[in-house]
Each structure stands twice: as structure tokens, then as C-alpha cells.
Amino acid sequence: MRLPKAGGWVQQQPSPHPRTHTSLGGPIEWYTCIVLPPSAQQLKHVLTCVRACMRACMHRLGPGRIHHCMRTIGVATRAYELMCQRAVDRVAFGQRLARHGMVQQQIAESKMEIDQARLLVLHAARLVDAVGGKKARSAVAAAKVAAPRMALRVLDRAIQVHGGAGVCQDFPLAYMWAMVRTLRIADGPDEVHMMSIARDELARLAREGVIQVRARL
Ligand SMILES: Cc1cc2nc3c(=O)[nH]c(=O)nc-3n(C[C@H](O)[C@H](O)[C@H](O)COP(=O)(O)OP(=O)(O)OC[C@H]3O[C@@H](n4cnc5c(N)ncnc54)[C@H](O)[C@@H]3O)c2cc1C
């Protein structure tokens, strides 16, 4: 991607450390770097280039994060279906797991949480279409935090309902948990997204006159 004003460009390069691996065992193969021609290497140009690069990244990140959320909801839904199948198949303490009240609660809570997260993601996607990624930033951040947290809770319940089988490789649940867990860190940790949501919210409430800000926050 070119950065015309700054005279530089952003490019993806193969990692010089091919043996660096994520928790899932996959190699980290690419990284992103800003390339500056010799003429643009003064501080002023470097700063312009970094700003332009950040703008370019931010423009792409909103839809990218929604994409992560959609896939995460897909993973949670798959785990939910496996949990339900296990609950109707497996007999423990004289009856099917699905007849135990606590298992029913796990199923009900998972269903409610998946639907809540799906609506949050749909809301963020609709806002990105309607007002653009920048103005939809808070909604996208909320979806980016909520979807992996929800999926991890659902996966944890699905693993529990499977018992020992849930943590072995006959089922994909443990692998799915490790995969989704990285999403609470990749693309910005939860804390940073929540910091940005809180800042935007305080600014909005102040703008709308709901709260009075008497000192600089
Ligand atoms: C699987 C995976 C894929 C990735 N893919 C990419 C990629 O494609 N491109 C890319 O550029 N990067 C990528 N990353 C990097 C990722 O964006 C960073 O790991 C992430 O932003 C956290 O930065 P860090 O690892 O330096 O942790 P740190 O910045 O050291 O943060 C560590 C922890 O400190 C806490 N913390 C940090 N900041 C705050 C704060 N402001 N307030 C409160 N607590 C805070 C959080 O708990 C955080 O998890 C990837 C990471 C992973 C795990």
C-alpha cells in the first residue's frame, strides 16, 4: 500500500524468524513494515509516514475486527452444537446429561450469550456501513472484546459437558479454545479496546450534556 504524501509505503515481509510460533503451533510468517525512500528519512517525513500508515491501518482494522468476530461466533456456535449433541448422547448418574438441570443451564446460557454477541456484531457492522469505521470505532471495539469472551465461556462449558473427552484430541474443543484465546490479545488486548470505549463514552456523555467534565481527564 502506497503512502503518497509521505513518499513511502507499507509492505508485508516474510518473517526473518521462521521458527517463531504462536500458541497453536503455526509459524508467524509475515510482518508489516513501513518502507521509506532515502529522501524521506528526515524526522518530519518519518512522522508523516507513521501517521499516514496508522490512518491506513485504522481504515482496514474495523472491517477486519468484525471479520474476526464473525468467525468467533461461528466457532462458539460449533462448540454449542457439539455440547448439545454430547448432552443428548451421554448417560451419567442414570440419565442423559440433557436431563440434568445444570447441563440444561449450560445450554441455555450459551444460547443466550451467542445471540447477544451476534446482535452486537451485527450492530457494529451496520454502523461501519452507515457512518464509516472511524465513527463506528466504539461499537467495533465492543464487539471485538465481547465475541471472544463469549466464545471462551461457551467453549469452557462445552468442554465441561464433554468431561475428559473435551480435553483430548477426539474433539476439536481444546484446540478451538486455544485459537479463540489468542483473540483476546491479537489485534489489541481487551484492556486497550475497553480504554478506548470508556474514553469515547465519556466524551459522548460530555458532548450531550449528560455529565459535566470540570477538569481535563
Ligand atoms: C496470534 C496473534 C496474532 C497477531 N497478529 C498480529 C498481526 O497480524 N499484526 C500485528 O501488528 N500484530 C499482531 N499481533 C500482535 C498483537 O497485536 C499484540 O500481541 C497485542 O497488541 C499486545 O501487545 P504485546 O504482545 O506487546 O503486549 P503488551 O503491550 O506488553 O501488553 C501485555 C498486557 O498488558 C496489558 N495492557 C497492555 N496495555 C494496557 C493498557 N493500556 N491498559 C491496561 N492493560 C494493558 C494487557 O493485559 C496486555 O495483554 C498478534 C498477536 C497474536 C497473539
PDBQT file of the ligand as one rigid body, heavy atoms in Angstrom, charges set to zero:
ROOT
HETATM    1  C1  LIG A 301      -1.960 -14.870  17.389  1.00  0.00    +0.000 C 
HETATM    2  C2  LIG A 301      -1.503 -13.436  17.292  1.00  0.00    +0.000 A 
HETATM    3  C3  LIG A 301      -1.548 -12.811  16.047  1.00  0.00    +0.000 A 
HETATM    4  C4  LIG A 301      -1.117 -11.484  15.918  1.00  0.00    +0.000 A 
HETATM    5  N1  LIG A 301      -1.180 -10.901  14.695  1.00  0.00    +0.000 NA
HETATM    6  C5  LIG A 301      -0.695  -9.659  14.531  1.00  0.00    +0.000 A 
HETATM    7  C6  LIG A 301      -0.689  -9.045  13.237  1.00  0.00    +0.000 A 
HETATM    8  O1  LIG A 301      -1.124  -9.630  12.256  1.00  0.00    +0.000 OA
HETATM    9  N2  LIG A 301      -0.177  -7.791  13.122  1.00  0.00    +0.000 N 
HETATM   10  C7  LIG A 301       0.303  -7.113  14.204  1.00  0.00    +0.000 A 
HETATM   11  O2  LIG A 301       0.743  -5.975  14.047  1.00  0.00    +0.000 OA
HETATM   12  N3  LIG A 301       0.297  -7.662  15.442  1.00  0.00    +0.000 NA
HETATM   13  C8  LIG A 301      -0.176  -8.904  15.627  1.00  0.00    +0.000 A 
HETATM   14  N4  LIG A 301      -0.175  -9.479  16.881  1.00  0.00    +0.000 N 
HETATM   15  C9  LIG A 301       0.376  -8.699  17.991  1.00  0.00    +0.000 C 
HETATM   16  C10 LIG A 301      -0.703  -8.174  18.908  1.00  0.00    +0.000 C 
HETATM   17  O3  LIG A 301      -1.391  -7.074  18.330  1.00  0.00    +0.000 OA
HETATM   18  C11 LIG A 301      -0.058  -7.805  20.241  1.00  0.00    +0.000 C 
HETATM   19  O4  LIG A 301       0.426  -9.018  20.831  1.00  0.00    +0.000 OA
HETATM   20  C12 LIG A 301      -1.031  -7.105  21.176  1.00  0.00    +0.000 C 
HETATM   21  O5  LIG A 301      -1.383  -5.816  20.704  1.00  0.00    +0.000 OA
HETATM   22  C13 LIG A 301      -0.461  -6.977  22.595  1.00  0.00    +0.000 C 
HETATM   23  O6  LIG A 301       0.792  -6.368  22.527  1.00  0.00    +0.000 OA
HETATM   24  P1  LIG A 301       2.023  -7.059  23.273  1.00  0.00    +0.000 P 
HETATM   25  O7  LIG A 301       2.077  -8.502  22.935  1.00  0.00    +0.000 OA
HETATM   26  O8  LIG A 301       3.212  -6.218  23.010  1.00  0.00    +0.000 OA
HETATM   27  O9  LIG A 301       1.634  -6.983  24.810  1.00  0.00    +0.000 OA
HETATM   28  P2  LIG A 301       1.798  -5.735  25.776  1.00  0.00    +0.000 P 
HETATM   29  O10 LIG A 301       1.572  -4.449  25.062  1.00  0.00    +0.000 OA
HETATM   30  O11 LIG A 301       3.070  -5.943  26.525  1.00  0.00    +0.000 OA
HETATM   31  O12 LIG A 301       0.568  -5.973  26.762  1.00  0.00    +0.000 OA
HETATM   32  C14 LIG A 301       0.569  -7.082  27.671  1.00  0.00    +0.000 C 
HETATM   33  C15 LIG A 301      -0.661  -6.998  28.507  1.00  0.00    +0.000 C 
HETATM   34  O13 LIG A 301      -0.649  -5.803  29.282  1.00  0.00    +0.000 OA
HETATM   35  C16 LIG A 301      -1.963  -5.339  29.465  1.00  0.00    +0.000 C 
HETATM   36  N5  LIG A 301      -2.091  -3.998  28.877  1.00  0.00    +0.000 N 
HETATM   37  C17 LIG A 301      -1.483  -3.520  27.770  1.00  0.00    +0.000 A 
HETATM   38  N6  LIG A 301      -1.874  -2.243  27.538  1.00  0.00    +0.000 NA
HETATM   39  C18 LIG A 301      -2.734  -1.913  28.526  1.00  0.00    +0.000 A 
HETATM   40  C19 LIG A 301      -3.459  -0.738  28.866  1.00  0.00    +0.000 A 
HETATM   41  N7  LIG A 301      -3.422   0.370  28.109  1.00  0.00    +0.000 N 
HETATM   42  N8  LIG A 301      -4.261  -0.758  29.954  1.00  0.00    +0.000 NA
HETATM   43  C20 LIG A 301      -4.320  -1.868  30.732  1.00  0.00    +0.000 A 
HETATM   44  N9  LIG A 301      -3.647  -3.004  30.481  1.00  0.00    +0.000 NA
HETATM   45  C21 LIG A 301      -2.862  -3.032  29.388  1.00  0.00    +0.000 A 
HETATM   46  C22 LIG A 301      -2.887  -6.321  28.755  1.00  0.00    +0.000 C 
HETATM   47  O14 LIG A 301      -3.327  -7.295  29.668  1.00  0.00    +0.000 OA
HETATM   48  C23 LIG A 301      -1.971  -6.955  27.720  1.00  0.00    +0.000 C 
HETATM   49  O15 LIG A 301      -2.426  -8.232  27.302  1.00  0.00    +0.000 OA
HETATM   50  C24 LIG A 301      -0.628 -10.786  17.052  1.00  0.00    +0.000 A 
HETATM   51  C25 LIG A 301      -0.610 -11.405  18.318  1.00  0.00    +0.000 A 
HETATM   52  C26 LIG A 301      -1.046 -12.727  18.434  1.00  0.00    +0.000 A 
HETATM   53  C27 LIG A 301      -1.016 -13.384  19.807  1.00  0.00    +0.000 C 
ENDROOT
TORSDOF 0
